[in-house]
Amino acid sequence: MPLDGAREDENAPPWFGLRVKSFDDDALRARSRRTIERFVSTLVDAADGLPDGFVATFPKVTDPAQVASFAETLSGLESSLGL
């Protein structure tokens, strides 16, 4: 994984991550959840855990329920991956 080499050589920034689509509608919410699950699962498998400095950015929040849904998604992912 290219990220591994950059982080080992200290060429990577101190933080990195993923910016997902908003949760404005059901289709975007489903797409964002799939993206988060695939990206984080792959990262955790490759790095044997979640590397320091990982950030998930959640843009264009228009309703507090979107934040609750995003938090629920992340919590479920943490549980399923043992983080």
C-alpha positions, 0 to 999 in steps of 0.5 A: 500500500503506497501509504505505508511507504510514505508513512514509514519514510515520514513523507506523509502528513501527520494526518490523512483520511477520507472525505465521504459524500454527505448523508443528504438522501438515502442514495448518498448515505448508502454510498458513503457507508459503503465507501467508509466500510471499504476504505477503513476495512482495507486500511485496517487489514493492511496496517494491522489496525487503524494508523495514527492520524486517520481522519474521516471528514463528514461534509455538508451537514444539514441536519443533526440526524445526519451526524447521528447516522454518521456516528452510528456508522462509525461506531458499528465499523469500530465494533466490527473491526475490533477498534 
